[in-house]
Amino acid sequence: DLLYHEATFEHALADKAAKTGHSTTVEAARIAASANVQQLLIGHYSSRYQDVSFLESEAQTVFPNTRAVVEGQYYAF
């Protein structure tokens, strides 16, 4: 029902993600959609992003029930 997936980079950096063995927001969202889960949590962001709300919004264009989470925080669903 719930998938956590790393989304280290925005989709515009897909080439960099592939070269470094990471995923983009859109790739994570596509996997969630194909896995037929109810909710996607994304994390493990590149340190280049001070504000991850953009990454959450980008993933939501493919998989609307996406939430950007922060390591070490607790979430109740």
Sequence and secondary structure as in RCSB ss.txt:
>XXXX:A:sequence
DLLYHEATFEHALADKAAKTGHSTTVEAARIAASANVQQLLIGHYSSRYQDVSFLESEAQTVFPNTRAVVEGQYY
AF
>XXXX:A:secstr
 EEEEE  B GGGHHHHHHHT  BHHHHHHHHHHHT SEEEEE   TT S  HHHHHHHHTT SSEEE  TT   
  
